[in-house]
Amino acid sequence: MYKSLSTVTKYAFRYGTVLIVTLIICNVYFYLRSLYEGTGLYYTMMFNDITVCIKECMGSVYILPMLYELLSIIRRIN
């Protein structure tokens, strides 16, 4: 199935996955820092903000290209 996807979708998956993995690593870092700091309000806020950013990036990196592929498949069938 991956071979039949358009090149734009393949690049979105490839580079978007790298972005999401980088954000997850940053998120783990800020989570651990918020646990070990006495007044880790900054790290907790960064953890929460990056968690929301990961959710939005997953929507734009995976859901939108797959929606495009679905619509192009439907268009080819009709």
CORPEVEN-V480812 format. One record per residue. N is the residue number from 1. RES is the residue in one letter. SS is DSSP state (A for helix, B for strand, O for the rest). PHI is phi in degrees with one decimal (* if undefined). OMEGA is omega in degrees with one decimal (NA if undefined). Layout:
n=N res=RES ss=SS phi=PHI omega=OMEGA
n=N res=RES ss=SS phi=PHI omega=OMEGA
This chain:
n=1 res=M ss=O phi=* omega=-177.9
n=2 res=Y ss=A phi=-63.0 omega=-178.9
n=3 res=K ss=A phi=-67.8 omega=-178.1
n=4 res=S ss=A phi=-86.6 omega=179.2
n=5 res=L ss=O phi=-74.2 omega=178.3
n=6 res=S ss=O phi=-71.7 omega=-177.3
n=7 res=T ss=A phi=-66.8 omega=178.4
n=8 res=V ss=A phi=-64.2 omega=179.0
n=9 res=T ss=A phi=-66.8 omega=178.4
n=10 res=K ss=A phi=-62.3 omega=178.4
n=11 res=Y ss=A phi=-66.6 omega=177.9
n=12 res=A ss=A phi=-63.6 omega=177.7
n=13 res=F ss=A phi=-65.9 omega=-175.2
n=14 res=R ss=A phi=-64.2 omega=-176.0
n=15 res=Y ss=A phi=-80.1 omega=176.4
n=16 res=G ss=A phi=-68.7 omega=177.8
n=17 res=T ss=A phi=-65.9 omega=176.7
n=18 res=V ss=A phi=-63.0 omega=178.1
n=19 res=L ss=A phi=-62.6 omega=-178.1
n=20 res=I ss=A phi=-67.4 omega=177.8
n=21 res=V ss=A phi=-64.3 omega=176.8
n=22 res=T ss=A phi=-63.7 omega=177.5
n=23 res=L ss=A phi=-65.7 omega=178.0
n=24 res=I ss=A phi=-66.1 omega=177.7
n=25 res=I ss=A phi=-64.0 omega=176.4
n=26 res=C ss=A phi=-62.9 omega=-179.5
n=27 res=N ss=A phi=-65.2 omega=177.6
n=28 res=V ss=A phi=-63.5 omega=178.4
n=29 res=Y ss=A phi=-59.4 omega=-178.9
n=30 res=F ss=A phi=-67.9 omega=176.4
n=31 res=Y ss=A phi=-65.1 omega=179.3
n=32 res=L ss=A phi=-65.8 omega=177.4
n=33 res=R ss=A phi=-65.7 omega=179.2
n=34 res=S ss=A phi=-69.1 omega=177.2
n=35 res=L ss=A phi=-74.1 omega=-173.1
n=36 res=Y ss=A phi=-93.5 omega=177.1
n=37 res=E ss=O phi=-86.9 omega=178.5
n=38 res=G ss=O phi=-68.5 omega=176.8
n=39 res=T ss=O phi=-115.3 omega=-174.1
n=40 res=G ss=O phi=-91.7 omega=-179.1
n=41 res=L ss=A phi=-65.1 omega=178.8
n=42 res=Y ss=A phi=-60.7 omega=-178.0
n=43 res=Y ss=A phi=-68.4 omega=176.8
n=44 res=T ss=A phi=-67.4 omega=177.6
n=45 res=M ss=A phi=-66.1 omega=177.1
n=46 res=M ss=A phi=-64.3 omega=177.7
n=47 res=F ss=A phi=-60.5 omega=-179.9
n=48 res=N ss=A phi=-64.9 omega=-179.2
n=49 res=D ss=A phi=-65.9 omega=-179.9
n=50 res=I ss=A phi=-70.4 omega=176.3
n=51 res=T ss=A phi=-62.6 omega=176.7
n=52 res=V ss=A phi=-65.3 omega=178.8
n=53 res=C ss=A phi=-63.8 omega=177.8
n=54 res=I ss=A phi=-63.1 omega=179.5
n=55 res=K ss=A phi=-61.9 omega=-179.6
n=56 res=E ss=A phi=-69.1 omega=178.6
n=57 res=C ss=A phi=-66.6 omega=177.8
n=58 res=M ss=A phi=-62.4 omega=177.3
n=59 res=G ss=A phi=-64.8 omega=-177.5
n=60 res=S ss=A phi=-81.4 omega=-177.2
n=61 res=V ss=A phi=-84.1 omega=-174.3
n=62 res=Y ss=A phi=-105.5 omega=-172.6
n=63 res=I ss=A phi=-74.3 omega=-178.0
n=64 res=L ss=A phi=-64.6 omega=176.2
n=65 res=P ss=A phi=-64.7 omega=178.0
n=66 res=M ss=A phi=-70.1 omega=174.6
n=67 res=L ss=A phi=-65.3 omega=176.5
n=68 res=Y ss=A phi=-61.4 omega=179.4
n=69 res=E ss=A phi=-64.0 omega=177.8
n=70 res=L ss=A phi=-61.8 omega=179.4
n=71 res=L ss=A phi=-66.3 omega=178.1
n=72 res=S ss=A phi=-70.1 omega=176.0
n=73 res=I ss=A phi=-67.2 omega=178.4
n=74 res=I ss=A phi=-64.0 omega=179.6
n=75 res=R ss=A phi=-66.5 omega=178.4
n=76 res=R ss=A phi=-66.7 omega=-178.4
n=77 res=I ss=A phi=-70.6 omega=-177.9
n=78 res=N ss=O phi=-80.4 omega=NA
